[in-house]
């Protein structure tokens, strides 16, 4: 069986002192699940590991169960392989090389989304901010950064993300995870 390198994206941890998942405890947790070459990136819930089999959903569910057992609260987890993460970077509809990393973000989704899901968002109301839909992702261009983005606020409304897991990363993290998952 081929060994694949994956990234686990944990949603909503270590924000404002709540739902703490120290990376020093996440690494041995993943190793305890049988994953190899475990590394973490930043404190915001990014881990890279190898596994010899399993699909992304099964891996994510196993990590989610282990996190809840270890920390006492549920954590949404997305698992994506390195090839997918690279394809997301390669498909970016914005000129990433010409932008500051804080201006570009990717929201990863647990399932495919269509333009229809976001039909209530009038793009012209948020210019120069823009978004585009990709393969289980949303690309967001926010020239003044995410913290000031009215479009990001609108796109994160529960009515737009109902029924799916959505977790966002800035472009620096997006590209770093690609580097970390190269086989």
C-alpha positions, 0 to 999 in steps of 0.5 A: 500500500502506498504511503500518502502525506496528508494535512489535517486542518482543525477548525476553530481551535486556539482562538482567543484562549478557547478550545485549546489544542496544544500542538505539543499534544496534537503530535503524539495524538496523531502518532498514537493513531498510527500516523507517521512523520507528524509535524505541525505548523503554527498554533492554529490547527495545521498538522501534516502526517503520513498514512498508508491507506484510508480515505480523507473522510475516514482519517478526519473522523478518526482524528476528530474522535481522538481529539474529542476523547483527549480534550473533551470537546468536538473539533471539526477536522478536514484531511487533504492530501498533498496533491490536492493542496498543490492543485488548490494553489495551482488553480488560484484565480488571483495573481498570488505572486503579485499580492501580499499573502495577507490579502489572499485566503482559502476556505476549505470545505468538507464537500463540493460547493456551487456558486448557487450556495453563495447566490445571496452575496452580491459581488459588486457590494464588496469591491475591491474584495472578491471571491471565487469558488474552486474544488471544495474551496473558496478563494478570497481576495481581501486587499485590506486583510481578513480582519477588515474584510466585510466580504469575509464576514458575509461569506462566513454566515452560518446560512452559507456554510450550513451542512458543511465544514468550512475552515480558512487559511491565509496564503502563507499557510496554504503554500506552507502546507503544500511544501510540508506535504510534498512527497 
